[in-house]
Amino acid sequence: FPPALAGAPTPAAPSPAAQPPGAPTPQAAPPSGAGPAASAPRPRPARRFARAKKVAVVCGVIAGLAGVAAFGGFAFTSGWAAANRAGNATINHVAPEPIIVAVPEYGQRSGVLMPDVRGLTEQDARQALADAGVPGEIVTAEQRPAAGRAGVVIQQAPVQGASIDSTAQVLLVVSTPAVVPAVVGRSPAEGAAELMGMGVRVVQKRVYEPGATLGRIVSTEPEAGSELPEEITFNVADSPAELQLSDKNTTAGSFSAHADVEVAGRTFSRSIDITGRLEPSVATWTLAGNGVELTGSVVLDDYADEEEQALLQILGDGRELYRGLVNSKTPVALPTTDLTGVQALSVVVTAVATEDSSSYHSVSISLLDLKVLGSYDQIAAIR
């Protein structure tokens, strides 16, 4: 490269030669602008050419480097593609060989599963077991009284889905006819334990049974000795609940009621006042068979004369359960009346005529704390 392009310093102009003695002294150059010498051009074209040459050389260097980089990238890409094609060509896919395993015979494996044979006859159950691969020599059967259809499998061992091997034993329990056992007087738990083993579903119902031991079975539905159904009800003795008849509306007739009544120095929670005439006065309540007992007291009205009296009748579905005269102003306890199965309870009051009685003669009585007793379920059904 020329020194100007290579960055070398430009050489200094040569010093003028020494003049011999006596020679004239050279004249200095005239000042700028004086005469033709001042307008002579300087050598600038040579510097412009050198600069252009330098730019051309730099551009050529850059272009050369770019070309080298492009060629290297192309070579790398081509080599990678060729290597990739060459690698894929060497892969061999080999199909696996199937492996066949023989299934062991019964007794060498635990692959036989117990089917569900409940509800089948013994003969059909044995056939179903044989079809499942269970040998008949390991199957036994026994009979047991049970509810429902007789002669069918009601229990099996092992259970459905269990694995059976050559050491297993299969038991089939076959039902025979059964009757309701005698469980009255026993606890519900004892009775249920016996019946549940016979495939019976037990339902308990609380009842009020006068004189019965609380918490004991007082009856069954159906009763003992009947054909055993799949469901049986235990009636279990419970303490009584009660309903004041004054708190329940009548379905026929009417009465007047009062609360916290004091009679002869005694206080009663409720009273039912009914006025009887020569023609009977009747008040009727619907119990729908949910009552067990009726209790209460009766007294003659304070305003009645000493000689007046009334006939009191208590009817259950038209049948007379109690009959008596009311002629005392001191409360008299009524005998406990059995209401078992009574659908409609009626109280009838009739004035007893005297010699001086007119056709309008009437007598009023008060029924004090007249209550219906029963189980909690029964009383709830009456309200």
Legacy VTK file of the C-alpha trace (Angstrom):
# vtk DataFile Version 3.0
C-alpha trace
ASCII
DATASET POLYDATA
POINTS 383 float
0.000 0.000 0.000
1.161 3.667 -0.541
2.548 5.350 2.575
-0.439 7.685 2.743
-2.859 4.693 2.911
-0.647 2.724 5.240
-0.548 5.510 7.759
3.246 6.286 7.237
4.295 9.913 7.830
4.803 12.076 4.738
8.586 12.836 4.136
9.686 16.453 4.668
10.552 18.630 1.670
14.354 18.790 0.905
16.277 21.805 2.151
17.522 24.190 -0.560
21.149 23.739 -1.688
23.796 26.042 -0.262
24.741 28.960 -2.482
28.351 29.745 -3.291
29.814 32.966 -1.995
29.021 36.006 -4.063
25.871 34.442 -5.547
22.725 36.490 -5.385
20.337 35.820 -2.562
17.157 34.049 -3.776
14.028 36.145 -3.663
11.148 35.158 -1.531
7.932 34.101 -3.179
5.639 36.966 -3.808
2.641 37.323 -1.511
-0.563 35.510 -2.288
-2.565 37.178 -4.966
0.288 39.106 -6.465
0.952 38.084 -10.029
0.384 34.896 -11.896
2.284 32.698 -9.475
-0.326 33.190 -6.751
-3.154 31.688 -8.819
-1.372 28.437 -9.662
-3.462 25.356 -8.454
-2.157 22.956 -5.761
-1.815 19.192 -6.543
-5.305 18.084 -5.022
-6.269 15.537 -7.660
-3.622 13.171 -6.408
-5.038 13.214 -2.825
-8.592 12.562 -4.053
-7.438 9.552 -5.975
-5.623 8.155 -2.961
-8.684 8.503 -0.716
-10.994 6.784 -3.213
-8.511 3.993 -3.534
-8.473 3.562 0.229
-12.305 3.318 0.396
-12.336 0.757 -2.391
-9.779 -1.362 -0.631
-11.777 -1.317 2.683
-15.020 -2.305 0.926
-13.230 -5.143 -0.785
-11.957 -6.441 2.538
-15.478 -6.377 4.062
-16.975 -8.148 1.056
-14.364 -10.823 1.281
-15.065 -11.499 4.932
-18.822 -11.751 4.245
-18.188 -14.234 1.506
-16.035 -16.387 3.749
-18.773 -16.397 6.435
-21.497 -17.348 3.931
-19.418 -20.147 2.505
-18.697 -21.471 6.019
-22.432 -21.437 6.951
-23.365 -23.214 3.754
-20.690 -25.822 4.335
-21.814 -26.375 7.964
-25.485 -26.707 6.983
-24.748 -29.054 4.140
-22.549 -31.192 6.346
-25.202 -31.417 9.093
-27.911 -32.403 6.611
-25.691 -35.019 5.052
-24.769 -36.431 8.443
-28.420 -36.523 9.468
-29.426 -38.398 6.333
-26.606 -40.782 6.810
-27.605 -41.427 10.476
-31.281 -42.119 9.699
-30.344 -44.540 7.037
-28.608 -46.746 9.587
-31.673 -47.337 11.918
-33.279 -50.798 11.641
-36.752 -51.449 13.149
-37.059 -55.037 14.354
-40.551 -56.437 15.219
-40.645 -58.164 18.657
-41.284 -61.869 18.738
-44.586 -62.894 20.514
-44.244 -64.783 23.802
-46.816 -67.526 24.416
-47.468 -68.535 28.034
-49.499 -71.635 28.779
-52.377 -71.189 31.302
-51.994 -73.614 34.240
-54.727 -76.070 34.950
-56.992 -75.775 38.057
-55.022 -76.488 41.225
-51.872 -74.832 39.880
-53.197 -71.279 39.985
-55.748 -69.081 41.826
-57.528 -67.784 38.709
-60.982 -69.372 39.327
-63.348 -66.738 40.727
-66.412 -67.518 42.850
-69.653 -66.589 41.038
-72.764 -65.244 42.788
-75.224 -68.133 43.097
-77.601 -66.658 45.703
-81.258 -67.001 44.748
-80.604 -70.132 42.658
-81.758 -73.588 43.540
-79.055 -75.922 44.801
-78.958 -77.793 41.482
-78.645 -74.602 39.428
-76.010 -73.242 41.807
-73.855 -76.371 41.441
-74.116 -76.122 37.653
-73.089 -72.442 37.719
-70.048 -73.350 39.830
-69.064 -76.125 37.445
-69.367 -73.730 34.484
-67.024 -71.342 36.309
-64.412 -74.090 36.669
-65.044 -75.058 40.299
-64.802 -78.853 40.846
-67.940 -80.412 42.305
-66.018 -82.343 44.972
-65.179 -79.185 46.931
-68.842 -77.963 47.027
-71.053 -78.793 50.032
-74.573 -77.609 51.009
-76.497 -77.215 54.252
-80.089 -76.190 55.041
-81.284 -73.368 57.281
-84.787 -71.943 58.072
-85.175 -68.555 56.412
-87.746 -66.032 55.291
-89.022 -65.919 51.739
-88.846 -68.631 49.116
-87.723 -72.062 50.271
-85.160 -74.218 48.463
-82.852 -71.469 47.210
-79.314 -70.478 48.125
-79.448 -67.666 50.714
-75.765 -67.594 51.616
-72.484 -68.695 50.070
-68.869 -68.989 51.105
-66.561 -67.715 49.773
-68.243 -64.529 48.601
-68.672 -63.514 44.984
-65.371 -62.622 43.261
-63.168 -64.492 45.716
-60.295 -66.494 44.229
-60.555 -70.268 44.619
-57.635 -72.700 44.619
-57.365 -76.450 45.106
-57.388 -76.131 48.907
-60.650 -74.153 49.048
-64.058 -75.386 50.199
-67.310 -73.942 48.842
-70.387 -73.857 51.121
-73.964 -73.241 49.951
-76.684 -72.461 52.532
-80.135 -73.456 51.228
-83.369 -72.078 52.739
-86.136 -74.124 54.324
-89.629 -72.919 55.430
-89.672 -70.872 58.689
-92.194 -69.308 61.096
-92.106 -66.207 63.282
-90.323 -67.128 66.535
-91.690 -66.295 69.995
-89.774 -63.182 71.055
-92.360 -61.441 73.278
-90.809 -60.381 76.595
-87.297 -60.269 75.147
-85.265 -57.192 74.319
-85.411 -55.924 70.722
-81.699 -56.636 70.302
-82.136 -60.292 71.243
-85.113 -60.754 68.962
-83.442 -58.976 66.055
-80.294 -61.084 66.355
-82.333 -64.249 65.922
-84.377 -62.985 63.006
-81.614 -61.258 61.092
-79.807 -64.595 60.865
-82.897 -65.811 58.999
-82.777 -62.999 56.448
-85.522 -60.912 58.053
-85.603 -57.106 58.185
-86.751 -55.917 61.641
-88.750 -52.714 62.271
-89.332 -51.374 65.805
-92.386 -49.393 66.890
-92.836 -47.721 70.278
-96.139 -48.525 71.945
-97.753 -47.879 75.287
-98.737 -51.136 76.939
-100.182 -50.705 80.467
-98.310 -52.869 82.971
-95.611 -53.951 80.475
-91.903 -53.723 81.243
-90.457 -50.735 79.455
-88.100 -51.588 76.585
-89.393 -55.130 76.083
-91.187 -56.627 73.077
-94.912 -56.764 73.841
-96.073 -58.114 70.457
-94.951 -58.806 66.890
-96.551 -58.205 63.513
-97.246 -60.879 62.337
-97.597 -62.853 65.535
-95.504 -65.831 66.589
-96.134 -69.042 64.632
-97.097 -67.245 61.413
-95.195 -67.851 58.198
-92.013 -65.813 58.419
-92.089 -62.784 56.056
-89.079 -60.807 54.926
-90.046 -57.947 57.300
-91.395 -58.126 60.844
-92.403 -55.383 63.306
-91.521 -55.418 67.008
-93.910 -53.464 69.251
-91.711 -52.288 72.121
-93.153 -51.019 75.428
-92.594 -47.313 76.048
-93.724 -44.785 78.650
-97.059 -43.120 77.752
-97.606 -39.786 76.081
-100.883 -37.976 76.678
-103.350 -35.688 74.931
-105.819 -33.398 76.696
-109.092 -33.876 74.836
-109.903 -30.215 75.503
-106.990 -29.357 73.129
-108.504 -31.292 70.220
-111.503 -30.213 68.204
-114.548 -32.419 68.034
-115.864 -33.906 64.819
-119.437 -33.744 66.155
-121.083 -31.800 69.007
-119.468 -29.066 71.075
-118.165 -28.201 74.537
-116.684 -25.288 76.443
-113.169 -25.507 77.869
-111.301 -23.788 80.696
-107.710 -23.888 81.911
-106.307 -24.005 85.453
-109.594 -24.857 87.110
-109.785 -25.055 90.910
-112.421 -27.419 92.273
-112.835 -28.331 95.954
-109.331 -27.128 96.750
-107.705 -28.980 93.848
-106.328 -27.447 90.673
-106.777 -29.129 87.293
-105.032 -28.146 84.073
-108.117 -28.386 81.843
-111.845 -28.866 82.090
-114.462 -29.800 79.509
-117.915 -28.432 80.402
-120.943 -30.083 78.821
-124.574 -29.284 79.565
-126.948 -32.220 79.365
-130.655 -31.975 78.810
-133.434 -34.505 78.743
-132.243 -35.157 75.211
-128.618 -36.354 75.283
-125.786 -33.932 74.454
-122.961 -35.638 72.517
-119.366 -34.599 71.794
-117.245 -36.826 69.529
-113.469 -36.912 68.829
-111.640 -38.945 66.170
-108.797 -41.128 67.499
-108.293 -43.384 64.449
-107.244 -46.304 66.661
-104.299 -44.466 68.229
-105.561 -44.260 71.824
-104.737 -46.779 74.512
-106.396 -45.498 77.674
-108.692 -42.689 78.857
-108.293 -41.150 82.295
-109.812 -38.171 84.136
-112.256 -37.002 86.809
-115.834 -35.666 86.758
-117.771 -33.235 88.950
-121.224 -31.698 89.042
-121.388 -27.999 88.215
-121.265 -25.642 91.218
-124.521 -24.019 90.193
-126.451 -27.305 90.119
-128.923 -28.082 92.853
-128.077 -30.766 95.377
-130.692 -33.149 94.044
-129.682 -32.741 90.399
-127.701 -35.376 88.624
-126.618 -36.323 85.128
-125.967 -39.568 83.314
-122.455 -39.802 81.821
-121.676 -42.324 79.061
-118.389 -42.897 77.281
-118.698 -44.667 73.918
-116.095 -46.178 71.625
-117.363 -46.535 68.064
-120.915 -46.582 69.510
-120.064 -49.234 72.078
-120.550 -48.242 75.728
-117.212 -48.240 77.572
-118.390 -46.488 80.749
-121.735 -45.518 82.345
-122.310 -43.685 85.628
-124.282 -40.957 87.451
-122.692 -37.597 88.242
-124.206 -36.095 91.407
-121.241 -34.844 93.463
-119.612 -31.420 93.622
-116.394 -33.108 94.707
-114.268 -34.473 91.843
-114.626 -38.215 91.320
-111.941 -40.150 89.398
-113.193 -42.016 86.382
-112.079 -45.635 85.969
-109.357 -46.064 83.363
-111.053 -46.867 80.083
-109.474 -49.099 77.437
-109.414 -47.341 74.072
-107.533 -49.998 72.093
-108.650 -49.862 68.483
-111.240 -47.138 69.048
-111.735 -44.945 65.992
-114.274 -42.459 67.390
-114.625 -41.524 71.082
-117.906 -39.987 72.257
-118.988 -38.416 75.572
-122.744 -38.386 76.164
-124.377 -36.311 78.956
-128.061 -36.624 79.742
-129.956 -34.739 82.481
-131.836 -36.993 84.842
-135.413 -35.822 85.208
-137.053 -35.274 88.605
-140.679 -34.831 89.586
-140.379 -31.072 89.234
-138.351 -31.111 86.024
-139.672 -29.325 82.990
-138.993 -30.181 79.381
-136.184 -27.586 79.465
-134.467 -29.163 82.423
-130.632 -29.265 82.066
-127.608 -30.232 84.151
-123.975 -29.211 83.569
-120.936 -31.316 84.426
-117.184 -30.774 84.174
-114.759 -33.425 82.907
-111.416 -32.607 84.558
-108.111 -33.441 82.847
-109.781 -35.881 80.484
-106.724 -37.402 78.746
-106.034 -39.983 76.057
-102.859 -42.016 76.735
-100.762 -43.779 74.142
-97.289 -44.022 72.688
-95.544 -40.926 71.404
-96.171 -42.031 67.844
-99.828 -42.671 68.556
-100.474 -39.356 70.259
-98.663 -37.499 67.490
-101.019 -39.141 65.008
-104.076 -37.905 66.940
-103.074 -34.243 67.166
LINES 1 384
383 0 1 2 3 4 5 6 7 8 9 10 11 12 13 14 15 16 17 18 19 20 21 22 23 24 25 26 27 28 29 30 31 32 33 34 35 36 37 38 39 40 41 42 43 44 45 46 47 48 49 50 51 52 53 54 55 56 57 58 59 60 61 62 63 64 65 66 67 68 69 70 71 72 73 74 75 76 77 78 79 80 81 82 83 84 85 86 87 88 89 90 91 92 93 94 95 96 97 98 99 100 101 102 103 104 105 106 107 108 109 110 111 112 113 114 115 116 117 118 119 120 121 122 123 124 125 126 127 128 129 130 131 132 133 134 135 136 137 138 139 140 141 142 143 144 145 146 147 148 149 150 151 152 153 154 155 156 157 158 159 160 161 162 163 164 165 166 167 168 169 170 171 172 173 174 175 176 177 178 179 180 181 182 183 184 185 186 187 188 189 190 191 192 193 194 195 196 197 198 199 200 201 202 203 204 205 206 207 208 209 210 211 212 213 214 215 216 217 218 219 220 221 222 223 224 225 226 227 228 229 230 231 232 233 234 235 236 237 238 239 240 241 242 243 244 245 246 247 248 249 250 251 252 253 254 255 256 257 258 259 260 261 262 263 264 265 266 267 268 269 270 271 272 273 274 275 276 277 278 279 280 281 282 283 284 285 286 287 288 289 290 291 292 293 294 295 296 297 298 299 300 301 302 303 304 305 306 307 308 309 310 311 312 313 314 315 316 317 318 319 320 321 322 323 324 325 326 327 328 329 330 331 332 333 334 335 336 337 338 339 340 341 342 343 344 345 346 347 348 349 350 351 352 353 354 355 356 357 358 359 360 361 362 363 364 365 366 367 368 369 370 371 372 373 374 375 376 377 378 379 380 381 382
